[in-house]
Amino acid sequence: MSAVENFLTAEEEQEIIAAIRRAENETSGEIRVHLEPSTKGMDALEHAKEIFHWLKMDNTKDENGVLIYVAVTDHTFAIYGDKGIDKRVPKGFWDTTRDHIAAEFKRGNFKQGLVNGIIEAGEQLQAHFPWHHGDKNELPNDISKGE
């Protein structure tokens, strides 16, 4: 199995997907997690922006998608929020969320780090983009994987 396939157990993946569903339950915002082996020599945040576009996360109606990107073999990750959410979160929010994820990753708690990041992003999405009747889930809640 590849490093990406070994990063999380099937049960952990389901817990992350459940966290995404809970976080999106009260918001029109979208959260995705993407795993791949490497940033292909790029800065993690710059590569996360490319993946964000590749996953069509920049097509949400309110520009309120959030991507948590993990390069498993490179031991790096980034969190990227689209324009709509980025201009509304408190200053330093992405850095604080990144630090909370990193703290769990350093302890080897990869699932918990991702869940914590999802919860924090979800709270901001709910505060700034509350769910309204007729809102639809614009993107899949699964964990996407690259090579």
C-alpha angles and dihedrals in degrees: 000000000000125000089253092053091048096047094086133016119240088253092052090050090053090050090052092049089049089051090052091051092049092047092050094044095092100031142063087223125109129223125192134178119208125189128191136152101249146007086231090240095308130120107271095237093048091049090046088057089054091049089047089059093041090054089050090239090140089067097072115125096239098032088242105134122132123199125196104198122193126188098198102192093040091052092227138113142177138201118217129185125195122243097269096056095032093062092050105046119092117270109275094018095126091048092049092048090048090052092051091051091046092052091058093042090054088057090050092251097131097157093049092047091054093045091050091051091048092050093049093047090046092054091054092045090051091049095049103026108031118186116263129191108277096029111135134202100258098186136036118266095216125109109260119215133201135191 
